[in-house]
Amino acid sequence: MTELASKQRPKRPEYRNINAFTDLTTYRMTAAAWVSILHRASGAIMFLLMPFIIWMFDTSISSEISFEKFKAAFNIGMLGLPGFIWKLVALALIWAYLQHFLAGLRHLYMDATHRLSNEFGKSTALVTLVLSITLTLMLGAKLFGLY
């Protein structure tokens, strides 16, 4: 009887560990997975750049002299690095903020409306990625003086 019962049961899925060297190169992540990973990475970037954020805020509002020092850091440079590098750091911070903010709004909206289908997750993930990249490019163009 147990032999008959085992033949009628559907086969259970077999789970296995993945090999990071062979399987990860062929694994195709979805847009939602990228947004999730970038949400964590952008949060980490903002946390790590917190001293730079505090310095920018303090230097830009303390006085006129400190504001000139702030502008010179991005135009001429400081600490032995040219201004271009500091603008790239600021651009990374802009992207991190936009990505984290938009992904957070996406998560809040999905939590509030209980819309958890695969199609909705994919479409909102793509919107999040496109918006964060587009806004970063626009603000980066302004940062680097293209308009």
N, C-alpha and C positions, 0 to 999 in steps of 0.2 A: 504494500500500500504506500509506503513512503517513497518507493521508487517511482510509482505512478504520479504521486503528488509533485515530486521534484521535476518530472518531465513537463508538467502543465504550467508550472510557474515561469513567468518571464525571467529572462536572465537579468540579473542585477548589473548596473553599470560598474565597470571596473575603474577605480581611481588609481593613478600612479603619480609618483613624484616626477617633476620635470627636471631635465638637465639644463642648467643655465647656459651651457656653452652650445648645445645643439638645438634645444627647443625654443629658446627665447628669440633666436634670429628668425625663426619662421612663424612665430606667433603674431597674429594681426590684431592689434588693439582697436577697439571701437572709439568713436569720437568721445563718447561719455567717459571712457577710461582715461583718455588723454586729458579731458577737463578735470577729472578727479585728481590725477597726478599733478597737473599744473596748479590746481588749487592748493595743494599741499606745498608744492615748491614755491609758489608765490608767497605764501604765508611765511615760509622759512626765509625767503629773501628779504621780505619786509622786516622780519624780526632781526636778522643779521645786520641790516642796514639802519637799524634804529639809531645808533649814534650819529650817523650821517644825516638822518632826518632831523634829529634834535639840533645838530649843528647848523643845518640849513635854516631851520625855523628861527633859532636864536640869533644867528648872524644877520638874517634878513630883516628882523624887526627891532633890533636893539637901538641902533642909531644910524644916522646917515653915513658915518664913517664905516661902520661895520657892514652896511649895505654895499658900499663901494668895494669892500674886501670880499664880500659875497660874489659880486659881479666879476671881480678880477679872478676869482678862483675858477670860474667857468670860461672866462675869456683868455686869460694868460696861463693860469695853472697855479698849483700849490703843492707843497710837500714833494717837490721834484717831479711831479707828473704834469703833463700839459693839460690845458683846459678841455681838450677833446676827450680825454679819458674821464674826467669828472662829468662831462655831459653824457658819456655812455653809461656811467654809474647812475646818473639821474634818469636816463632813459630806461634802464633796467628797473629802477624803482617805479617809474610811471607804468611800465608794463605789469609789474607785479601787483600794483594797486588795482589797475583796471581788471586784470584777470581774476584776482581774488574777489573783488567787488561783484563783478558780473556772475561769476560762478556761485557766489554766495546768494545773490538774488535768484539765480536759477534754482538752487536747492530750497530756498525759502518758498518760492512759488510752487515747486513740486510738493513740498510738505503741506502747504496750505490748501492746495486744490486736490491732493491725492491723485494726481495724474502721473501714473508710474508705468505707462506702456513703453515698449521698446521704441516705437516710432516717435513718441513725444520726447523721450530721453535723447534720441539721436538728433532730432531737429533742434532742440534747445541747446544741445552741446555744440552743434555746428554754429548756431547763432552766437553763442558765447565766444567761441574761438574767433569767428570772423569779426565780431564787434571789438574784441580786445585787441586784435592785431590791427584793425583799421584805425581805431582811436589812438593806439600807440604810434602808428606811422604818422598820423596827422599831428599829434603833439610833438613827436620827434622832429618833424619838419619845422615846426615852430621853434623848438629848442635849438636846432642847428641853424636857424635863420634863413630857411628857404622861402618863407613868406612873412 
